[in-house]
Amino acid sequence: MRIGIDVGGTNTDAVLMDGVRVLAEVKTGTTADVTSGIVAALRGLVEQSGASASDIQAVMIGTTHFTNAVVEAKRLVPTAVVRLGLPATRALPPLVAWPPRLREAIAAHVYLCQGGHEFDGREISPLDRDELLRVAEDMRGRSVRSIAISSVFSPVNASLEEEAAAILGEELPGLPISLSHEIGRIGLLERENATVMNACLRDLAEQIVAAFRSALAELGIEAPVYLSQNDGTLMSVDFAESYPVATFASGPTNSMRGAALLSGLEDCAVVDIGGTTSDVGVLQRGFPREASVSVDIGGVRTNFRMPDVLSLGLGGGSYVRGNKPTIGPDSVGYELPSQALVFGGETLTASDLAVAAGRASFGDPSAVAGLDADLVRRGLADAERMLAETVDRMKTSPDPIPVVVVGGGSILLGDELPGASRLVRPDHFAVANAIGAAIAQVGGEVERVFSLDQLTRDAALDQAKSEATEKAVAAGATASSVRIVDVEDVPLPYIPGNATRIKVKAVGDLELGRFDGA
């Protein structure tokens, strides 16, 4: 049996699953410290199901800790940024477009050094060991707690990043080092930004992982813990301590994966309506469609893998104002059980409209029985309009497509949605995000530029597929279950050397017990 947990802005959802069968589900309010809410959810599951702690084989968690830390610019450690690229790249130094408050929060120290490669693997300039030793000496005199290393075209040739890491690691033992070729994609500035974010979160990652382990130990659960990644796959807690940015946007991803299982649809739009926001994404072959452009996190452009999701301020806890009326974008959030009219509060929320319209029944329906019928109708119609427009923006053709609606706030919708060929609200829709976490597989991804002057296209594809498979197995997948789920081969006609960019994604089933005691 597995436990899946997803932490949202309003609720923390948890499910106990045996294979693909849901044995128990719990929805509790998200707490300010998040972790105590997870403990409460786990207790609720064990009590509801009567399962023994020894029956649980694994716990999968989708968390907002790391995204919130960047957005709020809190709990980030002083970070050194080392870029290998001189004499090139001097015009745009690291962190050039970072918001001042975020740059101040990481107390960044920037070092431009010799190194880097061209797209075909040729060196721009050789690594200067003495230069790096001087950099290490300078870091000793500062309060640096983590290091981010980036190099020009390191996804093509990572040797200089690895060599620089070895030198700095020898001189500054104990400091965590993040390498850009392991985190981002082609595109120096965005890849470097993602690496710096990862570096400044390393200390927090260790604290959060320790807190999760402590929460499980408190309940006597000895099963290994895994965290959800933003591509719909899992990572071990050891991996999470080194790559916390991989958890960004894992919540919407979990919801989409859960929607695929619950609905049986692998190609459709998914609308996840929570208490605070609604997230709209698209499933392709059962996995979220990835964003093809740079993604903004906390005001910083990054290019690591992220789901293609549009969010809007509409949820069950959204404020309803005026006679017209307007819904959101602000929300009562996790205070919904105390502020909504149906719970004895004094705030008119979207959930009150749903109860008044007969689309849901909870709390005290008599508290909203006197609401103006026209206000209720217009409010819910406006919510449907906003969601339909967002789904339309995500479509790649004007044709209607199936839409799966999940999340506790999906009570805001009726049985139809403009632009949808059909609207599916599956069983257990309210905890689809936790189900997505519980069923997640393990993945590996490779994105590189290959020169076809040096090998054939088929050989390049085979090499990328092999590397992606190896990464999936290293991340915890059972080797026999790994399959290739996505291949992109994009020729780069304006770059000399007959270059092509190849991206391959492989996924496989989690090998339970692989990381026991990690």
MIKOL-201775 format. One record per residue (C-alpha): residue number from 1; x, z, y. Coordinates in Angstrom, 2 decimals, decimal comma. Layout:
! MIKOL-201775
> NUM|X|Z|Y;
...
***
This chain:
! MIKOL-201775
> 1|0,00|0,00|0,00;
> 2|1,07|-0,71|3,58;
> 3|0,18|0,77|6,93;
> 4|-0,06|-1,47|9,97;
> 5|-0,08|-0,01|13,49;
> 6|-0,44|-1,75|16,83;
> 7|-0,09|0,07|20,15;
> 8|-2,16|-1,37|23,00;
> 9|-2,73|-0,38|26,59;
> 10|-6,05|1,30|25,73;
> 11|-6,10|1,92|21,98;
> 12|-3,70|2,48|19,12;
> 13|-5,07|0,79|15,99;
> 14|-4,02|1,49|12,43;
> 15|-5,01|0,13|9,02;
> 16|-4,17|0,98|5,42;
> 17|-4,00|-2,12|3,24;
> 18|-3,59|-2,87|-0,43;
> 19|-2,40|-6,47|-0,46;
> 20|-4,89|-8,25|1,81;
> 21|-7,65|-5,68|1,26;
> 22|-8,39|-3,18|4,04;
> 23|-8,79|0,32|2,61;
> 24|-9,16|2,27|5,86;
> 25|-9,03|1,62|9,60;
> 26|-8,62|3,92|12,61;
> 27|-8,82|3,30|16,35;
> 28|-7,51|6,09|18,59;
> 29|-6,73|6,26|22,29;
> 30|-3,20|5,32|23,30;
> 31|-1,38|8,39|24,62;
> 32|0,97|8,53|27,58;
> 33|3,97|9,08|25,31;
> 34|2,66|6,50|22,79;
> 35|4,32|8,20|19,83;
> 36|1,82|11,08|19,56;
> 37|-0,96|8,47|19,47;
> 38|0,75|6,88|16,47;
> 39|0,91|10,26|14,71;
> 40|-2,82|10,78|15,35;
> 41|-3,61|7,32|13,96;
> 42|-1,54|7,97|10,84;
> 43|-3,27|11,30|10,26;
> 44|-6,65|9,61|10,62;
> 45|-5,76|6,98|8,03;
> 46|-4,53|9,49|5,47;
> 47|-7,60|11,70|5,95;
> 48|-10,07|8,79|5,83;
> 49|-8,60|7,11|2,75;
> 50|-7,47|10,15|0,83;
> 51|-4,27|8,28|0,03;
> 52|-1,14|10,22|-0,79;
> 53|1,92|9,79|1,41;
> 54|3,84|8,77|-1,71;
> 55|1,48|5,81|-2,23;
> 56|2,59|4,15|1,02;
> 57|5,34|1,58|0,48;
> 58|5,96|0,48|4,08;
> 59|4,85|1,08|7,66;
> 60|4,74|-1,82|10,14;
> 61|4,50|-1,07|13,86;
> 62|3,83|-3,30|16,84;
> 63|4,96|-1,47|19,97;
> 64|4,83|-1,94|23,74;
> 65|7,66|0,51|24,44;
> 66|10,31|-2,07|25,28;
> 67|8,16|-4,45|27,31;
> 68|6,88|-1,53|29,38;
> 69|10,42|-0,27|29,99;
> 70|11,43|-3,61|31,55;
> 71|8,20|-4,13|33,51;
> 72|8,38|-0,59|34,90;
> 73|12,20|-0,69|35,29;
> 74|12,50|2,70|33,56;
> 75|14,65|4,12|30,76;
> 76|17,20|1,31|31,06;
> 77|20,93|2,02|30,71;
> 78|23,85|0,85|32,93;
> 79|24,96|-2,50|31,56;
> 80|28,03|-4,71|31,91;
> 81|27,51|-8,48|31,89;
> 82|30,42|-10,61|30,71;
> 83|30,07|-14,38|31,06;
> 84|32,59|-16,75|29,45;
> 85|32,55|-20,01|31,38;
> 86|35,21|-20,24|34,08;
> 87|36,13|-22,44|35,82;
> 88|32,51|-23,65|35,44;
> 89|29,29|-21,67|36,27;
> 90|30,79|-19,79|39,24;
> 91|28,08|-21,07|41,62;
> 92|25,29|-19,22|39,79;
> 93|26,57|-15,81|38,70;
> 94|24,75|-13,59|36,19;
> 95|21,54|-11,85|37,38;
> 96|21,29|-14,30|40,29;
> 97|17,48|-14,28|40,36;
> 98|16,75|-10,76|39,11;
> 99|14,38|-8,58|41,16;
> 100|16,44|-6,01|43,11;
> 101|14,66|-3,03|41,56;
> 102|15,41|-4,23|38,03;
> 103|19,01|-5,02|38,86;
> 104|19,41|-1,56|40,34;
> 105|17,79|0,02|37,29;
> 106|20,53|-1,32|35,00;
> 107|23,36|-0,61|37,50;
> 108|24,84|-3,95|36,47;
> 109|28,57|-4,71|36,55;
> 110|29,24|-8,46|36,36;
> 111|32,43|-10,12|35,06;
> 112|33,12|-13,88|35,07;
> 113|35,84|-14,84|32,59;
> 114|37,54|-17,89|31,09;
> 115|35,88|-19,55|28,12;
> 116|32,78|-21,51|27,18;
> 117|32,12|-24,76|25,33;
> 118|30,70|-28,18|25,99;
> 119|27,54|-29,20|24,11;
> 120|29,62|-30,83|21,36;
> 121|31,72|-27,72|20,73;
> 122|34,78|-28,62|22,83;
> 123|36,24|-25,70|24,80;
> 124|35,82|-25,61|28,57;
> 125|38,79|-23,24|28,72;
> 126|40,47|-20,98|26,16;
> 127|39,64|-17,29|26,01;
> 128|42,09|-15,13|27,98;
> 129|42,74|-11,91|26,03;
> 130|44,60|-10,26|28,90;
> 131|41,69|-10,98|31,22;
> 132|39,29|-9,27|28,82;
> 133|41,62|-6,28|28,50;
> 134|41,49|-5,91|32,30;
> 135|37,69|-6,13|32,13;
> 136|37,63|-3,38|29,49;
> 137|39,87|-1,20|31,64;
> 138|37,54|-1,65|34,60;
> 139|34,52|-0,73|32,46;
> 140|36,21|2,53|31,44;
> 141|36,09|3,67|35,04;
> 142|32,39|3,01|35,34;
> 143|29,30|4,45|33,66;
> 144|28,74|1,42|31,42;
> 145|26,55|2,24|28,39;
> 146|26,02|-1,25|26,97;
> 147|27,57|-4,73|27,14;
> 148|26,00|-8,21|27,21;
> 149|28,23|-11,20|26,48;
> 150|27,18|-14,78|27,16;
> 151|29,14|-18,00|26,84;
> 152|28,33|-21,55|27,86;
> 153|26,71|-23,40|24,93;
> 154|27,30|-20,49|22,55;
> 155|24,32|-21,59|20,35;
> 156|26,51|-24,61|19,53;
> 157|29,74|-22,68|19,05;
> 158|29,62|-18,88|18,98;
> 159|33,31|-18,28|18,27;
> 160|34,30|-17,20|21,80;
> 161|31,45|-14,69|22,10;
> 162|32,42|-13,19|18,77;
> 163|36,10|-13,06|19,71;
> 164|35,33|-11,44|23,07;
> 165|33,09|-8,89|21,33;
> 166|35,91|-8,00|18,94;
> 167|38,35|-7,42|21,82;
> 168|35,93|-5,34|23,90;
> 169|34,71|-3,44|20,85;
> 170|38,27|-2,46|19,98;
> 171|38,97|-1,28|23,53;
> 172|35,59|0,42|24,06;
> 173|34,55|1,78|20,65;
> 174|30,98|2,99|20,38;
> 175|29,52|0,82|23,13;
> 176|26,74|-1,48|21,81;
> 177|27,40|-5,18|22,42;
> 178|24,72|-7,91|22,58;
> 179|25,69|-11,56|22,06;
> 180|23,62|-14,32|23,65;
> 181|23,81|-16,79|20,75;
> 182|21,98|-14,24|18,59;
> 183|19,14|-13,79|21,09;
> 184|18,35|-16,79|23,28;
> 185|18,28|-20,55|23,13;
> 186|19,96|-23,46|24,86;
> 187|19,99|-22,81|28,62;
> 188|22,66|-20,45|29,93;
> 189|20,88|-18,45|32,63;
> 190|17,68|-17,76|30,68;
> 191|19,61|-16,95|27,49;
> 192|21,92|-14,67|29,44;
> 193|18,95|-12,90|31,05;
> 194|17,40|-12,22|27,64;
> 195|20,73|-10,85|26,40;
> 196|21,10|-8,50|29,37;
> 197|17,56|-7,24|28,78;
> 198|18,42|-6,61|25,17;
> 199|21,60|-4,75|26,11;
> 200|19,95|-2,44|28,61;
> 201|17,31|-1,49|26,00;
> 202|19,71|-0,61|23,18;
> 203|19,78|3,11|23,94;
> 204|15,97|3,26|24,19;
> 205|15,69|1,38|20,90;
> 206|17,65|4,09|19,11;
> 207|15,39|6,77|20,64;
> 208|12,17|4,97|19,73;
> 209|13,24|4,28|16,17;
> 210|14,19|7,94|15,78;
> 211|10,78|8,95|17,15;
> 212|8,95|6,69|14,69;
> 213|10,94|8,11|11,79;
> 214|10,19|11,63|13,00;
> 215|6,46|10,85|13,19;
> 216|6,43|9,64|9,60;
> 217|8,50|12,59|8,41;
> 218|6,01|14,96|10,06;
> 219|3,31|13,55|7,76;
> 220|5,55|13,41|4,71;
> 221|5,66|9,59|4,65;
> 222|9,03|8,47|3,33;
> 223|8,30|4,74|3,35;
> 224|10,61|2,46|5,36;
> 225|9,55|1,45|8,88;
> 226|9,50|-2,11|10,21;
> 227|8,75|-3,38|13,71;
> 228|6,78|-6,51|14,54;
> 229|8,60|-9,39|16,20;
> 230|7,10|-11,76|18,73;
> 231|7,03|-14,69|16,28;
> 232|4,72|-12,97|13,79;
> 233|7,44|-11,69|11,47;
> 234|9,01|-8,29|10,79;
> 235|12,38|-6,74|11,32;
> 236|13,94|-3,61|9,85;
> 237|14,48|-0,64|12,14;
> 238|18,23|-1,25|11,96;
> 239|17,64|-4,77|13,26;
> 240|15,28|-3,43|15,93;
> 241|17,95|-1,06|17,22;
> 242|20,20|-4,07|17,84;
> 243|17,54|-6,55|19,04;
> 244|14,74|-4,68|20,85;
> 245|13,73|-7,74|22,92;
> 246|12,43|-9,32|19,72;
> 247|9,42|-6,99|19,98;
> 248|8,23|-8,43|23,33;
> 249|4,64|-9,76|23,08;
> 250|4,33|-8,66|19,46;
> 251|0,82|-7,33|20,17;
> 252|-0,88|-10,69|20,80;
> 253|1,14|-12,17|17,93;
> 254|-0,12|-9,51|15,52;
> 255|-3,69|-10,19|16,60;
> 256|-3,31|-13,91|15,92;
> 257|-1,77|-13,34|12,50;
> 258|-4,55|-10,89|11,66;
> 259|-7,14|-13,39|12,87;
> 260|-5,69|-16,03|10,55;
> 261|-6,03|-13,76|7,52;
> 262|-9,50|-12,44|8,37;
> 263|-10,99|-15,83|9,26;
> 264|-9,19|-18,00|6,72;
> 265|-8,33|-20,44|9,54;
> 266|-4,75|-21,54|10,14;
> 267|-5,33|-23,99|13,03;
> 268|-7,55|-22,63|15,78;
> 269|-7,64|-20,73|19,06;
> 270|-7,63|-16,93|18,97;
> 271|-9,20|-14,75|21,67;
> 272|-8,07|-11,13|21,45;
> 273|-10,14|-8,94|23,79;
> 274|-8,80|-5,44|24,17;
> 275|-9,76|-2,63|26,48;
> 276|-7,59|-3,82|29,38;
> 277|-6,76|-7,51|28,92;
> 278|-7,69|-10,57|26,90;
> 279|-4,98|-12,68|25,28;
> 280|-5,66|-16,28|24,27;
> 281|-3,32|-18,14|21,95;
> 282|-3,30|-20,96|19,40;
> 283|-2,53|-20,80|15,69;
> 284|-0,61|-23,64|14,07;
> 285|-0,20|-23,47|10,29;
> 286|-1,12|-19,79|10,47;
> 287|1,55|-18,80|13,02;
> 288|1,28|-18,53|16,82;
> 289|2,28|-21,61|18,77;
> 290|5,50|-20,81|20,61;
> 291|5,97|-21,24|24,35;
> 292|7,96|-24,39|25,09;
> 293|9,10|-23,28|28,55;
> 294|10,91|-20,29|29,96;
> 295|8,94|-17,05|29,88;
> 296|8,86|-14,58|32,75;
> 297|9,41|-10,93|31,75;
> 298|9,31|-8,38|34,55;
> 299|10,10|-11,10|37,08;
> 300|13,05|-12,49|35,09;
> 301|13,15|-15,92|33,41;
> 302|14,10|-15,82|29,74;
> 303|14,12|-18,36|26,92;
> 304|14,02|-16,44|23,67;
> 305|11,15|-17,15|21,30;
> 306|7,77|-16,01|22,64;
> 307|4,19|-16,88|21,68;
> 308|2,34|-19,29|23,95;
> 309|-0,26|-16,86|25,26;
> 310|-2,39|-16,73|28,39;
> 311|-3,57|-13,30|29,47;
> 312|-6,34|-12,36|31,88;
> 313|-7,57|-9,04|33,20;
> 314|-10,74|-8,82|31,14;
> 315|-11,47|-6,15|28,55;
> 316|-13,96|-3,57|27,39;
> 317|-12,72|-1,14|30,01;
> 318|-12,79|-3,60|32,94;
> 319|-14,46|-2,37|36,11;
> 320|-17,75|-4,07|37,03;
> 321|-18,37|-4,22|40,78;
> 322|-21,09|-5,52|43,06;
> 323|-24,43|-7,13|42,39;
> 324|-22,98|-10,58|41,79;
> 325|-21,00|-9,01|39,88;
> 326|-17,19|-9,23|39,44;
> 327|-15,42|-8,01|36,29;
> 328|-11,81|-6,78|36,34;
> 329|-8,98|-7,47|36,57;
> 330|-8,38|-3,71|36,72;
> 331|-9,52|-1,42|33,92;
> 332|-10,13|2,24|33,17;
> 333|-7,76|1,67|30,22;
> 334|-7,41|4,55|27,77;
> 335|-9,81|6,62|29,91;
> 336|-12,75|4,48|28,72;
> 337|-14,15|7,27|26,46;
> 338|-14,50|9,56|29,48;
> 339|-15,29|7,18|32,36;
> 340|-17,76|4,60|30,98;
> 341|-21,47|5,22|31,59;
> 342|-22,29|5,20|27,88;
> 343|-19,85|8,07|27,37;
> 344|-21,25|10,17|30,19;
> 345|-18,89|8,92|32,90;
> 346|-19,68|7,44|36,29;
> 347|-17,90|4,08|36,12;
> 348|-19,70|0,83|35,26;
> 349|-17,51|-1,04|32,77;
> 350|-17,78|-4,26|30,79;
> 351|-18,51|-2,20|27,67;
> 352|-21,58|-0,77|29,41;
> 353|-22,86|-4,33|29,96;
> 354|-22,36|-5,17|26,28;
> 355|-24,29|-2,09|25,17;
> 356|-27,06|-2,76|27,71;
> 357|-27,39|-6,33|26,38;
> 358|-27,65|-5,13|22,80;
> 359|-24,36|-6,73|21,75;
> 360|-22,97|-3,34|20,69;
> 361|-24,22|0,16|20,04;
> 362|-22,00|3,17|20,73;
> 363|-22,03|6,15|23,02;
> 364|-25,41|6,82|24,61;
> 365|-27,30|3,51|25,06;
> 366|-29,96|5,28|27,12;
> 367|-27,36|5,83|29,84;
> 368|-27,39|2,07|30,59;
> 369|-31,03|1,34|29,78;
> 370|-31,86|1,25|33,48;
> 371|-29,24|-1,32|34,45;
> 372|-30,61|-4,40|36,19;
> 373|-31,13|-7,08|33,51;
> 374|-30,00|-9,84|35,82;
> 375|-26,77|-7,99|36,63;
> 376|-26,06|-7,54|32,92;
> 377|-26,76|-11,20|32,15;
> 378|-24,65|-12,53|35,02;
> 379|-21,79|-10,16|34,29;
> 380|-21,50|-11,16|30,64;
> 381|-21,94|-14,85|31,53;
> 382|-19,00|-14,53|33,94;
> 383|-16,89|-12,96|31,19;
> 384|-17,74|-15,84|28,84;
> 385|-16,90|-18,36|31,57;
> 386|-13,45|-16,83|32,15;
> 387|-12,65|-16,84|28,44;
> 388|-13,93|-20,40|27,91;
> 389|-11,78|-21,66|30,80;
> 390|-8,72|-19,92|29,37;
> 391|-9,30|-21,41|25,91;
> 392|-9,68|-24,84|27,53;
> 393|-6,30|-24,43|29,24;
> 394|-4,67|-23,73|25,87;
> 395|-6,12|-26,79|24,11;
> 396|-4,07|-29,96|23,70;
> 397|-7,14|-32,23|23,50;
> 398|-10,64|-32,20|25,00;
> 399|-12,26|-31,92|21,56;
> 400|-13,96|-28,62|20,64;
> 401|-11,90|-26,41|18,32;
> 402|-12,71|-23,31|16,23;
> 403|-12,26|-20,06|18,12;
> 404|-11,68|-16,74|16,34;
> 405|-12,50|-13,70|18,46;
> 406|-10,96|-10,33|17,60;
> 407|-10,26|-7,00|19,26;
> 408|-12,51|-4,11|20,15;
> 409|-13,57|-5,83|23,38;
> 410|-14,95|-8,89|21,54;
> 411|-18,40|-7,26|21,89;
> 412|-18,42|-8,92|25,34;
> 413|-19,07|-12,31|23,70;
> 414|-22,26|-13,55|22,13;
> 415|-22,44|-16,01|19,24;
> 416|-21,26|-19,09|21,13;
> 417|-18,52|-20,08|23,57;
> 418|-18,39|-23,32|25,61;
> 419|-15,71|-25,65|24,21;
> 420|-15,67|-24,00|20,79;
> 421|-16,81|-25,99|17,74;
> 422|-17,72|-22,58|16,29;
> 423|-17,13|-18,97|17,18;
> 424|-15,86|-16,76|14,34;
> 425|-15,99|-12,96|14,55;
> 426|-14,59|-11,86|11,16;
> 427|-14,90|-8,52|9,38;
> 428|-12,50|-5,85|10,71;
> 429|-12,18|-7,86|13,94;
> 430|-11,61|-4,69|16,00;
> 431|-8,30|-3,91|14,23;
> 432|-7,00|-7,45|13,68;
> 433|-3,80|-6,56|15,54;
> 434|-2,94|-3,75|13,11;
> 435|-3,84|-6,01|10,16;
> 436|-1,48|-8,65|11,54;
> 437|1,31|-6,08|11,62;
> 438|0,58|-4,95|8,06;
> 439|0,66|-8,46|6,56;
> 440|3,61|-9,78|8,54;
> 441|6,33|-11,63|6,70;
> 442|10,05|-11,83|7,42;
> 443|11,51|-14,78|9,27;
> 444|14,71|-16,51|10,33;
> 445|15,16|-19,11|13,03;
> 446|17,92|-21,49|14,05;
> 447|18,12|-23,64|17,18;
> 448|21,26|-25,70|17,73;
> 449|22,49|-28,91|19,27;
> 450|24,17|-31,12|16,66;
> 451|26,45|-34,08|17,33;
> 452|25,43|-36,88|14,96;
> 453|28,81|-38,51|15,45;
> 454|30,16|-35,79|13,19;
> 455|27,43|-35,65|10,50;
> 456|24,22|-37,45|9,53;
> 457|20,78|-36,39|10,76;
> 458|19,75|-35,38|7,22;
> 459|22,91|-33,29|6,86;
> 460|22,22|-31,59|10,21;
> 461|18,64|-30,81|9,18;
> 462|19,80|-29,45|5,80;
> 463|22,39|-27,27|7,51;
> 464|19,82|-25,85|9,97;
> 465|17,32|-25,19|7,16;
> 466|19,97|-23,43|5,11;
> 467|20,99|-21,23|8,06;
> 468|17,36|-20,32|8,82;
> 469|16,76|-19,41|5,17;
> 470|19,89|-17,24|5,12;
> 471|18,72|-15,45|8,27;
> 472|15,31|-14,75|6,71;
> 473|16,90|-13,28|3,59;
> 474|19,32|-11,22|5,72;
> 475|16,33|-9,86|7,65;
> 476|14,70|-8,61|4,44;
> 477|12,82|-11,51|2,84;
> 478|12,69|-12,07|-0,90;
> 479|14,86|-15,15|-1,42;
> 480|12,46|-16,84|-3,84;
> 481|9,56|-16,59|-1,36;
> 482|11,26|-18,14|1,67;
> 483|9,79|-21,42|2,89;
> 484|10,36|-23,63|5,92;
> 485|7,30|-23,51|8,20;
> 486|8,47|-25,40|11,28;
> 487|11,05|-28,10|12,02;
> 488|11,73|-29,70|15,40;
> 489|14,22|-32,54|15,85;
> 490|14,53|-33,70|19,46;
> 491|17,15|-36,38|20,32;
> 492|19,02|-35,82|23,60;
> 493|19,48|-39,39|24,84;
> 494|21,19|-38,57|28,15;
> 495|23,98|-36,53|26,59;
> 496|26,96|-38,40|25,16;
> 497|27,88|-37,96|21,51;
> 498|24,56|-38,91|19,87;
> 499|23,26|-35,35|20,23;
> 500|20,03|-33,90|18,89;
> 501|18,44|-30,45|19,22;
> 502|17,18|-29,08|15,93;
> 503|15,03|-25,96|15,58;
> 504|14,01|-24,63|12,16;
> 505|11,93|-21,58|11,27;
> 506|11,78|-20,04|7,78;
> 507|9,55|-17,19|6,57;
> 508|9,29|-15,20|3,37;
> 509|7,61|-12,14|1,89;
> 510|9,06|-8,73|2,64;
> 511|11,22|-7,36|-0,15;
> 512|9,82|-3,82|-0,26;
> 513|12,46|-1,15|-0,75;
> 514|15,21|-3,34|0,63;
> 515|15,76|-1,05|3,60;
> 516|14,63|2,25|2,08;
> 517|16,44|5,10|3,78;
> 518|17,70|2,82|6,55;
***
